[in-house]
Every structure is written in C-alpha cells, then in structure tokens.
Amino acid sequence: MLSQRHHRLEAKGSEEEQEREGVMVIAGLLKDRVDVEKEPAMKKQRIQGYFENRSNP
C-alpha cells in the first residue's frame, strides 16, 4: 500500500513538472510574440534616427 502511495506521489510530481514546463513554453512563446510586435517600431525609430543624424552633420 505504501508503494502505491509513493508511486501516485511520484506521478503527481511528474505531472506538476510537465505542467510547469508547458507554462514556461507558453510564456516564452508569448514573450517572443511581444518582441516581434515591438521590432518594426524599433527598426523605424532606428532608421529615422539615422537619417536625422545624417542630414544634420
């Protein structure tokens, strides 16, 4: 009986670990998505700054 409880606790721990890993994957994907959405605006600012600096020697 004790070994069955131990096995269930190990399985539960494994499930929690898999859940945690899944949440981390989702969080990483969301972070990547946010970074991609910011990228065009940052690129535009960088290009505008380049041309402003170039026209004002």
PDB file as gemmi writes it, atoms N, CA and C in Angstrom:
CRYST1    1.000    1.000    1.000  90.00  90.00  90.00 P 1                      
ATOM      1  N   MET A   1       0.820  -1.195   0.000  1.00  0.00           N  
ATOM      2  CA  MET A   1       0.000   0.000   0.000  1.00  0.00           C  
ATOM      3  C   MET A   1       0.864   1.260   0.000  1.00  0.00           C  
ATOM      4  N   LEU A   2       1.931   1.240   0.764  1.00  0.00           N  
ATOM      5  CA  LEU A   2       2.821   2.388   0.823  1.00  0.00           C  
ATOM      6  C   LEU A   2       3.466   2.652  -0.544  1.00  0.00           C  
ATOM      7  N   SER A   3       3.821   1.586  -1.233  1.00  0.00           N  
ATOM      8  CA  SER A   3       4.445   1.762  -2.544  1.00  0.00           C  
ATOM      9  C   SER A   3       3.467   2.354  -3.549  1.00  0.00           C  
ATOM     10  N   GLN A   4       2.186   2.051  -3.414  1.00  0.00           N  
ATOM     11  CA  GLN A   4       1.172   2.638  -4.309  1.00  0.00           C  
ATOM     12  C   GLN A   4       1.061   4.137  -4.063  1.00  0.00           C  
ATOM     13  N   ARG A   5       1.063   4.539  -2.798  1.00  0.00           N  
ATOM     14  CA  ARG A   5       1.008   5.978  -2.475  1.00  0.00           C  
ATOM     15  C   ARG A   5       2.247   6.680  -3.022  1.00  0.00           C  
ATOM     16  N   HIS A   6       3.390   6.062  -2.798  1.00  0.00           N  
ATOM     17  CA  HIS A   6       4.639   6.644  -3.271  1.00  0.00           C  
ATOM     18  C   HIS A   6       4.610   6.798  -4.795  1.00  0.00           C  
ATOM     19  N   HIS A   7       4.113   5.784  -5.474  1.00  0.00           N  
ATOM     20  CA  HIS A   7       4.018   5.831  -6.942  1.00  0.00           C  
ATOM     21  C   HIS A   7       3.082   6.952  -7.379  1.00  0.00           C  
ATOM     22  N   ARG A   8       1.936   7.097  -6.681  1.00  0.00           N  
ATOM     23  CA  ARG A   8       0.992   8.172  -7.033  1.00  0.00           C  
ATOM     24  C   ARG A   8       1.609   9.539  -6.791  1.00  0.00           C  
ATOM     25  N   LEU A   9       2.361   9.694  -5.705  1.00  0.00           N  
ATOM     26  CA  LEU A   9       3.013  10.968  -5.428  1.00  0.00           C  
ATOM     27  C   LEU A   9       4.066  11.284  -6.488  1.00  0.00           C  
ATOM     28  N   GLU A  10       4.812  10.264  -6.909  1.00  0.00           N  
ATOM     29  CA  GLU A  10       5.793  10.474  -7.974  1.00  0.00           C  
ATOM     30  C   GLU A  10       5.105  10.873  -9.272  1.00  0.00           C  
ATOM     31  N   ALA A  11       3.998  10.229  -9.591  1.00  0.00           N  
ATOM     32  CA  ALA A  11       3.258  10.552 -10.810  1.00  0.00           C  
ATOM     33  C   ALA A  11       2.706  11.967 -10.725  1.00  0.00           C  
ATOM     34  N   LYS A  12       2.217  12.354  -9.555  1.00  0.00           N  
ATOM     35  CA  LYS A  12       1.678  13.701  -9.385  1.00  0.00           C  
ATOM     36  C   LYS A  12       2.786  14.731  -9.557  1.00  0.00           C  
ATOM     37  N   GLY A  13       3.953  14.450  -8.958  1.00  0.00           N  
ATOM     38  CA  GLY A  13       5.094  15.348  -9.112  1.00  0.00           C  
ATOM     39  C   GLY A  13       5.503  15.465 -10.566  1.00  0.00           C  
ATOM     40  N   SER A  14       5.464  14.366 -11.277  1.00  0.00           N  
ATOM     41  CA  SER A  14       5.816  14.368 -12.692  1.00  0.00           C  
ATOM     42  C   SER A  14       4.820  15.202 -13.498  1.00  0.00           C  
ATOM     43  N   GLU A  15       3.544  15.052 -13.163  1.00  0.00           N  
ATOM     44  CA  GLU A  15       2.510  15.834 -13.854  1.00  0.00           C  
ATOM     45  C   GLU A  15       2.699  17.323 -13.585  1.00  0.00           C  
ATOM     46  N   GLU A  16       3.009  17.667 -12.335  1.00  0.00           N  
ATOM     47  CA  GLU A  16       3.235  19.076 -11.997  1.00  0.00           C  
ATOM     48  C   GLU A  16       4.444  19.620 -12.741  1.00  0.00           C  
ATOM     49  N   GLU A  17       5.468  18.813 -12.863  1.00  0.00           N  
ATOM     50  CA  GLU A  17       6.661  19.236 -13.590  1.00  0.00           C  
ATOM     51  C   GLU A  17       6.346  19.455 -15.071  1.00  0.00           C  
ATOM     52  N   GLN A  18       5.574  18.550 -15.655  1.00  0.00           N  
ATOM     53  CA  GLN A  18       5.179  18.706 -17.061  1.00  0.00           C  
ATOM     54  C   GLN A  18       4.315  19.946 -17.239  1.00  0.00           C  
ATOM     55  N   GLU A  19       3.433  20.200 -16.279  1.00  0.00           N  
ATOM     56  CA  GLU A  19       2.589  21.391 -16.342  1.00  0.00           C  
ATOM     57  C   GLU A  19       3.446  22.648 -16.294  1.00  0.00           C  
ATOM     58  N   ARG A  20       4.399  22.656 -15.380  1.00  0.00           N  
ATOM     59  CA  ARG A  20       5.287  23.807 -15.222  1.00  0.00           C  
ATOM     60  C   ARG A  20       6.070  24.040 -16.510  1.00  0.00           C  
ATOM     61  N   GLU A  21       6.572  22.968 -17.111  1.00  0.00           N  
ATOM     62  CA  GLU A  21       7.311  23.095 -18.368  1.00  0.00           C  
ATOM     63  C   GLU A  21       6.417  23.643 -19.470  1.00  0.00           C  
ATOM     64  N   GLY A  22       5.165  23.180 -19.514  1.00  0.00           N  
ATOM     65  CA  GLY A  22       4.221  23.672 -20.516  1.00  0.00           C  
ATOM     66  C   GLY A  22       3.943  25.152 -20.354  1.00  0.00           C  
ATOM     67  N   VAL A  23       3.786  25.583 -19.110  1.00  0.00           N  
ATOM     68  CA  VAL A  23       3.546  27.005 -18.844  1.00  0.00           C  
ATOM     69  C   VAL A  23       4.760  27.824 -19.259  1.00  0.00           C  
ATOM     70  N   MET A  24       5.963  27.315 -19.005  1.00  0.00           N  
ATOM     71  CA  MET A  24       7.175  28.032 -19.388  1.00  0.00           C  
ATOM     72  C   MET A  24       7.295  28.151 -20.908  1.00  0.00           C  
ATOM     73  N   VAL A  25       6.899  27.116 -21.623  1.00  0.00           N  
ATOM     74  CA  VAL A  25       6.927  27.163 -23.087  1.00  0.00           C  
ATOM     75  C   VAL A  25       5.948  28.223 -23.589  1.00  0.00           C  
ATOM     76  N   ILE A  26       4.749  28.217 -23.043  1.00  0.00           N  
ATOM     77  CA  ILE A  26       3.741  29.194 -23.458  1.00  0.00           C  
ATOM     78  C   ILE A  26       4.204  30.609 -23.137  1.00  0.00           C  
ATOM     79  N   ALA A  27       4.767  30.799 -21.947  1.00  0.00           N  
ATOM     80  CA  ALA A  27       5.266  32.128 -21.571  1.00  0.00           C  
ATOM     81  C   ALA A  27       6.378  32.573 -22.526  1.00  0.00           C  
ATOM     82  N   GLY A  28       7.249  31.667 -22.898  1.00  0.00           N  
ATOM     83  CA  GLY A  28       8.316  32.002 -23.841  1.00  0.00           C  
ATOM     84  C   GLY A  28       7.775  32.383 -25.207  1.00  0.00           C  
ATOM     85  N   LEU A  29       6.770  31.662 -25.669  1.00  0.00           N  
ATOM     86  CA  LEU A  29       6.166  31.980 -26.968  1.00  0.00           C  
ATOM     87  C   LEU A  29       5.491  33.344 -26.928  1.00  0.00           C  
ATOM     88  N   LEU A  30       4.800  33.639 -25.835  1.00  0.00           N  
ATOM     89  CA  LEU A  30       4.152  34.949 -25.707  1.00  0.00           C  
ATOM     90  C   LEU A  30       5.180  36.066 -25.671  1.00  0.00           C  
ATOM     91  N   LYS A  31       6.286  35.847 -24.965  1.00  0.00           N  
ATOM     92  CA  LYS A  31       7.343  36.855 -24.903  1.00  0.00           C  
ATOM     93  C   LYS A  31       7.935  37.090 -26.287  1.00  0.00           C  
ATOM     94  N   ASP A  32       8.174  36.009 -27.027  1.00  0.00           N  
ATOM     95  CA  ASP A  32       8.692  36.143 -28.386  1.00  0.00           C  
ATOM     96  C   ASP A  32       7.723  36.928 -29.257  1.00  0.00           C  
ATOM     97  N   ARG A  33       6.444  36.680 -29.088  1.00  0.00           N  
ATOM     98  CA  ARG A  33       5.418  37.368 -29.870  1.00  0.00           C  
ATOM     99  C   ARG A  33       5.434  38.867 -29.576  1.00  0.00           C  
ATOM    100  N   VAL A  34       5.578  39.230 -28.308  1.00  0.00           N  
ATOM    101  CA  VAL A  34       5.623  40.641 -27.925  1.00  0.00           C  
ATOM    102  C   VAL A  34       6.855  41.298 -28.519  1.00  0.00           C  
ATOM    103  N   ASP A  35       7.996  40.611 -28.465  1.00  0.00           N  
ATOM    104  CA  ASP A  35       9.230  41.165 -29.013  1.00  0.00           C  
ATOM    105  C   ASP A  35       9.116  41.383 -30.514  1.00  0.00           C  
ATOM    106  N   VAL A  36       8.462  40.484 -31.225  1.00  0.00           N  
ATOM    107  CA  VAL A  36       8.296  40.607 -32.670  1.00  0.00           C  
ATOM    108  C   VAL A  36       7.395  41.798 -32.991  1.00  0.00           C  
ATOM    109  N   GLU A  37       6.356  42.000 -32.188  1.00  0.00           N  
ATOM    110  CA  GLU A  37       5.462  43.122 -32.427  1.00  0.00           C  
ATOM    111  C   GLU A  37       6.158  44.450 -32.183  1.00  0.00           C  
ATOM    112  N   LYS A  38       7.105  44.503 -31.254  1.00  0.00           N  
ATOM    113  CA  LYS A  38       7.836  45.736 -30.964  1.00  0.00           C  
ATOM    114  C   LYS A  38       8.909  46.018 -32.012  1.00  0.00           C  
ATOM    115  N   GLU A  39       9.410  44.983 -32.647  1.00  0.00           N  
ATOM    116  CA  GLU A  39      10.555  45.101 -33.532  1.00  0.00           C  
ATOM    117  C   GLU A  39      10.364  46.103 -34.676  1.00  0.00           C  
ATOM    118  N   PRO A  40       9.252  46.089 -35.425  1.00  0.00           N  
ATOM    119  CA  PRO A  40       9.113  47.051 -36.524  1.00  0.00           C  
ATOM    120  C   PRO A  40       9.153  48.507 -36.056  1.00  0.00           C  
ATOM    121  N   ALA A  41       8.551  48.810 -34.915  1.00  0.00           N  
ATOM    122  CA  ALA A  41       8.570  50.180 -34.407  1.00  0.00           C  
ATOM    123  C   ALA A  41       9.989  50.584 -34.025  1.00  0.00           C  
ATOM    124  N   MET A  42      10.715  49.674 -33.422  1.00  0.00           N  
ATOM    125  CA  MET A  42      12.096  49.967 -33.037  1.00  0.00           C  
ATOM    126  C   MET A  42      12.961  50.164 -34.273  1.00  0.00           C  
ATOM    127  N   LYS A  43      12.732  49.359 -35.286  1.00  0.00           N  
ATOM    128  CA  LYS A  43      13.500  49.480 -36.527  1.00  0.00           C  
ATOM    129  C   LYS A  43      13.210  50.826 -37.183  1.00  0.00           C  
ATOM    130  N   LYS A  44      11.942  51.223 -37.186  1.00  0.00           N  
ATOM    131  CA  LYS A  44      11.558  52.503 -37.777  1.00  0.00           C  
ATOM    132  C   LYS A  44      12.238  53.661 -37.041  1.00  0.00           C  
ATOM    133  N   GLN A  45      12.255  53.611 -35.713  1.00  0.00           N  
ATOM    134  CA  GLN A  45      12.910  54.657 -34.932  1.00  0.00           C  
ATOM    135  C   GLN A  45      14.400  54.712 -35.231  1.00  0.00           C  
ATOM    136  N   ARG A  46      15.020  53.555 -35.343  1.00  0.00           N  
ATOM    137  CA  ARG A  46      16.452  53.487 -35.621  1.00  0.00           C  
ATOM    138  C   ARG A  46      16.760  54.091 -36.988  1.00  0.00           C  
ATOM    139  N   ILE A  47      15.942  53.783 -37.977  1.00  0.00           N  
ATOM    140  CA  ILE A  47      16.158  54.309 -39.329  1.00  0.00           C  
ATOM    141  C   ILE A  47      15.927  55.814 -39.356  1.00  0.00           C  
ATOM    142  N   GLN A  48      14.867  56.279 -38.688  1.00  0.00           N  
ATOM    143  CA  GLN A  48      14.606  57.715 -38.638  1.00  0.00           C  
ATOM    144  C   GLN A  48      15.755  58.452 -37.960  1.00  0.00           C  
ATOM    145  N   GLY A  49      16.273  57.887 -36.887  1.00  0.00           N  
ATOM    146  CA  GLY A  49      17.412  58.495 -36.194  1.00  0.00           C  
ATOM    147  C   GLY A  49      18.636  58.556 -37.084  1.00  0.00           C  
ATOM    148  N   TYR A  50      18.846  57.537 -37.893  1.00  0.00           N  
ATOM    149  CA  TYR A  50      19.972  57.512 -38.806  1.00  0.00           C  
ATOM    150  C   TYR A  50      19.876  58.644 -39.817  1.00  0.00           C  
ATOM    151  N   PHE A  51      18.685  58.791 -40.406  1.00  0.00           N  
ATOM    152  CA  PHE A  51      18.523  59.837 -41.408  1.00  0.00           C  
ATOM    153  C   PHE A  51      18.561  61.230 -40.793  1.00  0.00           C  
ATOM    154  N   GLU A  52      18.062  61.394 -39.577  1.00  0.00           N  
ATOM    155  CA  GLU A  52      18.135  62.705 -38.896  1.00  0.00           C  
ATOM    156  C   GLU A  52      19.576  63.067 -38.615  1.00  0.00           C  
ATOM    157  N   ASN A  53      20.363  62.121 -38.134  1.00  0.00           N  
ATOM    158  CA  ASN A  53      21.775  62.377 -37.843  1.00  0.00           C  
ATOM    159  C   ASN A  53      22.566  62.634 -39.121  1.00  0.00           C  
ATOM    160  N   ARG A  54      22.179  61.993 -40.187  1.00  0.00           N  
ATOM    161  CA  ARG A  54      22.877  62.143 -41.455  1.00  0.00           C  
ATOM    162  C   ARG A  54      22.593  63.507 -42.079  1.00  0.00           C  
ATOM    163  N   SER A  55      21.381  64.009 -41.923  1.00  0.00           N  
ATOM    164  CA  SER A  55      21.032  65.301 -42.528  1.00  0.00           C  
ATOM    165  C   SER A  55      21.504  66.477 -41.677  1.00  0.00           C  
ATOM    166  N   ASN A  56      21.845  66.255 -40.412  1.00  0.00           N  
ATOM    167  CA  ASN A  56      22.356  67.308 -39.520  1.00  0.00           C  
ATOM    168  C   ASN A  56      23.796  67.013 -39.120  1.00  0.00           C  
ATOM    169  N   PRO A  57      24.776  67.318 -40.027  1.00  0.00           N  
ATOM    170  CA  PRO A  57      26.187  66.988 -39.717  1.00  0.00           C  
ATOM    171  C   PRO A  57      26.778  67.862 -38.662  1.00  0.00           C  
TER     172      PRO A  57                                                      
END                                                                             
